[in-house]
């Protein structure tokens, strides 16, 4: 197994470990010998690994990376490790699992095929829709949410109605309980 790292240091084993200060990540993932990608689970890194169908070992550090890493794990595109608790043996085990198991390669290869199987080139699709909007206008594609007041868009009128209905229901139930309690109390006082 040969490893490529992005870091600002020298390699302890130049024959097996290549360390560079900058790596064209997309090109590296496109290489047919790329078998596993260790990533912090950033959105761009995930999209590139998905496009090139390279299973991922996710070690998230902050913000959205934890969600992204969990999504990779759930979809079977790779494994996730917690940087705070992972030991060297955990990392090696996860790498070997991803490298040897065809389940991860198959899952991400299928997703990659779905991801890449789109109509036309993105630039052509963009040009088509620009021409379409210039020719026909885009009014019919606008969401109705752009034309309604903010309180309706946020459903505040519905929330107000539900809260009002709950308050009225609670008041009616309280009044009914009070009436029954009062009648029961009056019966007990007459009996005494």
Backbone torsions as a table, in degrees:
resi	resn	phi	psi	omega
1	UNK	NA	128.6	175.3
2	UNK	-106.9	145.4	-173.8
3	UNK	-125.6	140.2	175.0
4	UNK	-118.3	126.5	179.3
5	UNK	-119.8	148.5	171.1
6	UNK	-105.2	112.0	-179.5
7	UNK	-163.1	165.5	177.9
8	UNK	-104.7	65.4	176.9
9	UNK	-154.6	176.8	-179.8
10	UNK	-96.4	156.2	-177.1
11	UNK	-80.8	134.1	175.7
12	UNK	-74.8	-21.4	-179.2
13	UNK	-141.5	81.6	-174.5
14	UNK	-59.0	-22.2	179.2
15	UNK	-72.2	-29.2	-177.7
16	UNK	-115.9	-23.8	-175.6
17	UNK	-122.1	116.7	177.1
18	UNK	-102.1	121.1	179.0
19	UNK	-115.9	126.8	-179.5
20	UNK	-131.5	152.2	178.2
21	UNK	-77.5	-24.3	176.9
22	UNK	-143.9	135.6	-179.5
23	UNK	-130.1	131.8	172.5
24	UNK	-72.5	89.8	-170.6
25	UNK	-55.7	-44.8	-178.6
26	UNK	-61.9	-41.4	178.2
27	UNK	-66.4	-39.8	179.0
28	UNK	-63.7	-43.3	178.8
29	UNK	-67.1	-27.8	179.8
30	UNK	-74.8	-17.0	-178.9
31	UNK	-67.1	135.7	-176.4
32	UNK	-63.9	-19.0	178.9
33	UNK	-88.3	0.5	176.0
34	UNK	-74.6	115.4	-174.3
35	UNK	-108.2	-33.8	-178.7
36	UNK	-143.1	143.1	-179.7
37	UNK	-122.9	116.7	175.3
38	UNK	-89.2	122.0	-173.1
39	UNK	-137.8	157.0	173.4
40	UNK	-84.7	0.6	174.7
41	UNK	78.9	31.9	172.6
42	UNK	-69.5	155.9	-175.7
43	UNK	-61.2	-44.7	-179.3
44	UNK	-64.4	-43.4	179.3
45	UNK	-61.2	-41.9	179.1
46	UNK	-64.5	-42.4	-179.4
47	UNK	-63.4	-40.4	179.0
48	UNK	-67.0	-42.8	178.6
49	UNK	-65.4	-38.7	177.8
50	UNK	-64.8	-45.5	-179.2
51	UNK	-58.3	-42.3	-176.3
52	UNK	-94.1	4.4	175.4
53	UNK	57.7	49.9	177.8
54	UNK	-110.8	118.8	178.6
55	UNK	-58.2	150.1	-172.3
56	UNK	-118.2	141.4	166.0
57	UNK	-106.2	108.9	-173.8
58	UNK	-95.0	127.5	175.0
59	UNK	-127.6	83.6	-174.6
60	UNK	-69.6	150.2	-178.8
61	UNK	-114.2	-42.2	-177.8
62	UNK	-163.6	169.1	174.8
63	UNK	53.1	-126.5	-173.8
64	UNK	-74.9	-7.7	-175.9
65	UNK	-64.8	-31.9	178.8
66	UNK	-66.4	-42.8	177.0
67	UNK	-64.3	-45.4	-180.0
68	UNK	-60.3	-43.2	-179.3
69	UNK	-64.3	-41.8	178.9
70	UNK	-64.6	-38.2	177.9
71	UNK	-64.0	-40.5	176.9
72	UNK	-60.8	-44.8	-179.5
73	UNK	-63.8	-46.4	-178.2
74	UNK	-63.3	-35.9	-178.3
75	UNK	-83.0	-5.9	178.2
76	UNK	79.4	21.6	179.5
77	UNK	-87.8	-8.4	-178.2
78	UNK	173.1	-166.8	-179.4
79	UNK	-120.9	162.6	-179.4
80	UNK	-126.1	138.9	174.3
81	UNK	-127.3	148.8	176.1
82	UNK	-93.1	120.6	-176.3
83	UNK	-59.2	-33.0	-176.7
84	UNK	-71.2	-29.6	-175.0
85	UNK	-113.8	-10.1	-176.1
86	UNK	-71.2	136.8	175.2
87	UNK	-103.7	167.1	178.8
88	UNK	-57.6	-40.3	-179.8
89	UNK	-63.5	-34.7	177.3
90	UNK	-65.6	-42.4	-179.4
91	UNK	-65.9	-45.6	179.5
92	UNK	-62.2	-43.7	179.8
93	UNK	-61.8	-44.7	179.5
94	UNK	-64.0	-42.7	178.6
95	UNK	-61.6	-44.0	-179.6
96	UNK	-66.3	-38.1	177.9
97	UNK	-62.0	-47.3	-179.9
98	UNK	-66.3	-36.6	-177.5
99	UNK	-69.9	-38.8	-174.7
100	UNK	-92.1	-28.7	-173.7
101	UNK	-80.6	130.0	177.7
102	UNK	-82.6	-16.1	-177.9
103	UNK	-60.9	-43.5	-180.0
104	UNK	-69.0	-42.7	178.4
105	UNK	-62.0	-42.7	-179.3
106	UNK	-65.6	-42.8	-178.6
107	UNK	-63.5	-45.9	-178.0
108	UNK	-75.5	-27.8	177.0
109	UNK	-66.5	-40.9	177.7
110	UNK	-64.3	-45.9	179.0
111	UNK	-63.7	-37.5	178.6
112	UNK	-63.4	-42.1	178.7
113	UNK	-62.3	-44.1	178.0
114	UNK	-63.3	-40.1	-178.6
115	UNK	-64.5	-40.9	-176.5
116	UNK	-85.7	-17.2	-176.3
117	UNK	-84.4	76.4	-179.4
118	UNK	-124.4	156.0	-178.9
119	UNK	-70.1	119.1	172.9
120	UNK	69.1	178.6	177.5
121	UNK	-85.1	142.5	-179.1
122	UNK	-52.2	-39.2	179.1
123	UNK	-63.9	-37.9	178.1
124	UNK	-67.4	-40.0	178.1
125	UNK	-64.0	-41.5	178.6
126	UNK	-63.2	-43.5	178.6
127	UNK	-63.9	-40.3	178.8
128	UNK	-59.6	-48.3	-176.6
129	UNK	-69.7	-32.2	174.3
130	UNK	-63.8	-46.8	177.2
131	UNK	-61.1	-41.8	-179.0
132	UNK	-61.0	-47.0	-179.3
133	UNK	-67.4	-37.7	178.3
134	UNK	-66.7	-34.1	-177.7
135	UNK	-79.3	-46.3	-173.2
136	UNK	-108.2	-7.5	-174.0
137	UNK	80.8	160.3	-177.2
138	UNK	-112.6	9.5	-176.6
139	UNK	-57.7	-38.3	-177.3
140	UNK	-71.8	-15.0	179.0
141	UNK	-93.8	-5.6	-179.1
142	UNK	-72.8	143.1	177.9
143	UNK	-73.1	142.8	176.2
144	UNK	-63.5	-22.1	178.7
145	UNK	-63.2	-19.2	179.1
146	UNK	-79.4	-15.9	-175.4
147	UNK	-103.8	-9.7	-176.3
148	UNK	-99.2	157.9	178.7
149	UNK	-62.3	156.1	-176.4
150	UNK	-59.9	-39.0	-178.4
151	UNK	-64.4	-30.6	176.1
152	UNK	-77.8	-38.4	179.0
153	UNK	-61.7	-38.6	179.2
154	UNK	-85.6	2.0	179.1
155	UNK	62.3	28.4	179.6
156	UNK	-66.8	-31.1	177.1
157	UNK	-65.4	-38.2	177.9
158	UNK	-68.7	-43.7	178.5
159	UNK	-61.3	-43.6	178.6
160	UNK	-59.9	-44.3	179.7
161	UNK	-62.2	-43.8	-179.5
162	UNK	-65.6	-43.3	178.6
163	UNK	-63.9	-43.1	178.5
164	UNK	-62.4	-42.6	178.9
165	UNK	-63.3	-39.7	177.6
166	UNK	-65.2	-42.5	179.5
167	UNK	-63.7	-45.7	178.4
168	UNK	-61.6	-43.4	179.0
169	UNK	-61.5	-44.0	178.6
170	UNK	-64.0	-40.3	178.1
171	UNK	-63.6	-44.6	179.2
172	UNK	-63.8	-42.5	178.4
173	UNK	-65.8	-39.4	177.9
174	UNK	-63.9	-42.4	178.6
175	UNK	-64.1	-41.6	179.7
176	UNK	-64.7	-44.3	178.5
177	UNK	-63.0	-41.3	-179.6
178	UNK	-63.9	-43.2	179.2
179	UNK	-62.8	-46.3	179.3
180	UNK	-63.5	-41.2	179.3
181	UNK	-64.0	-41.6	-179.1
182	UNK	-64.6	-45.4	179.0
183	UNK	-63.3	-41.3	179.4
184	UNK	-64.3	-40.2	179.2
185	UNK	-66.1	-40.4	179.2
186	UNK	-65.3	-39.5	178.3
187	UNK	-62.9	-41.7	-179.8
188	UNK	-67.0	-37.4	179.5
189	UNK	-70.8	-33.5	177.4
190	UNK	-70.4	-34.9	-179.6
191	UNK	-68.9	-28.4	-179.8
192	UNK	-80.0	NA	NA
